[in-house]
Amino acid sequence: AGGRGGSGGATVLTLTQTGTEVTGTISVRIDAGTNSPVNDEIWGGKADGDTVTFYVWTGTDQPVKTTYTGTMAASGDEIAFTVTGGRAAAAGRGQTGPQPIIAKRTK
């Protein structure tokens, strides 16, 4: 089955900033039926200087909250995020501490 035990492809993060409000979507999982990315809406998005924060709810039966806190590089082409929460933390398995990820702008 596709996506089992692997990342299932690149995560795509789409952000739009208006003033200090940030909206957008993130594809954090693959739909098992179609093998296509599922775009989840981001919530509570805020920008404060070079810091961007938002959270995502994933899952349907027991939704889990994952929080993203990022610092934008001076070039504006990269955001270094710290990710907390999520499914592994909720289940008490594996890596439950903050996880670093880098988001790179595509052109």
C-alpha angles and dihedrals in degrees: 000000000000120000095017110140093352139082093257092219139311121332111235118208118190116189132180121189124202110175104311095334118101123194132173148099139275128201103219100157144027123243105240093212098052101020086226127130116265114221113218119197116242119232134205092015114180137168121205113174106305094343122099123187133180141140137223132208113215130183130039109228096043109008116212125209119227118187124207121198115180141180117210118225117240089251090059089227098103140039121198106212132194109208121203132180121013134134099310091051092047091051093045091237134130121334107011098163125090114298122212120223133170122221114202124198115243118216 
